[in-house]
């Protein structure tokens, strides 16, 4: 992963399209996702211990916005922020959406991404390491987590999504699910 071209960036036209859109619907959907993950996988936030009180800025550099994540054990929160209004964090993790999704799904080596400068980490390194370890141990799969938000219909939603994800991943270059579950 030393070659920066190995990680795709979202096309500029897509960034321009996304820039003026309101963040409230995105934040609403992401908050539902984070709340669902907290219920389904409480160990993720519990494992952070005192680092769970930190504020993380997750900054996909090829998107026109970033996310403030507050991984509180008793009520995790996420806020979508415009790039010019993304201060107030303890730790920042920045990289392309492809790099960040690769980290979440375990298909990218965090150390390799860091040393190749495909991701940048600033602030509280201990908090970032705790978050990374918690995510790795939980083996998150965003397709499964999003499907779970649909309750009883989640299993059917996941089956449909699993059929579509391989094509969407090939077209976008993004790791949209864990490789061992696609």
Buried (B, 14 or more C-beta within 10 A) or exposed (E): BEEEEEBBBBEEEBBEEBEEEEBEEBBEBBBEBBBBBBEBBBEBBBBBEEBBEBBBBBBBBBBBBBBBBBBBBEEBBBBBBEEEEBEEBBBBBBBBBBBBBBBBBBBBEBEEBBEBEBBBBBBBEEBBBBBBBBBEEBBBBBBBBBBBBEEEEBEEBBEEBBEEBEEEBEEBBBBBBBEEEB
